[in-house]
């Protein structure tokens, strides 16, 4: 079953209507994880020009409340959204903004549980530089050293 289909079923199971707008937004988030509300709104308007920004924000809040999507900050001071999925980490590039999903190491859960802590889910962002940006940064430093 696809993440999109599962998300729609969660809406139904919660007794919520599956409106065209809700279905559209879930589809956008499923196909384009890590978008913020403004980016989701821009894409939604391409398909439904009359959709309002308030509708997007209300729908995102509802989807997050129902556990259909999860919001993560990713070091930018505002939320980015993705369809709820298995625990994973985000590697976030400070230069280009690239986001890489990485499965959570089971060791994190083991450490928490060894302390008597019950883990519901794991959310963690690692901020740094992707391989391409790290390489560019190191090349720039080499060029500066030769001057």
Steps between C-alpha positions, in 0.01 A plus 500: 500500500633846410566766763238718327236227516583431865471873580156521336387191694614664826280800421201271443575298814496824702153573363621791288379572151746443218446824311665570164723756674613256768567232245693748283718617790576146619601411144726805471671425831537131413666579165708790634609439859657781703307789339388790715144637497578771243646245256206264554260790437682600179480145360137462611402822317639357177239224522221685687543874440218590743652325803573745780810526715281475811364169370855371459597600855180358653542176307866465599407554867227235477724252319771550761252467789373169355856369450458490122793735442781609723655843517871551548691825525821399320693794642305771316264628769183381324340163439554264209259213448519135405256212509543309826734209442748279681745664738784668316759773531541804280840610374453869414753689289558854626614620157262358238214390728507140378330258740601136513282248687695234690344212697535547875763278657335255739772592750319828574187312605710250698677776697171669587334176603802404714419814700139388543380746237222378268561629146196575282701630206839646419552842342848636453659749263872516438606836355817526295612477137410246233788336311479747208494810720773366729717443196433854370580642842828309522597604147429863592724474807781342293473787251520754782809332648688530172455877482 
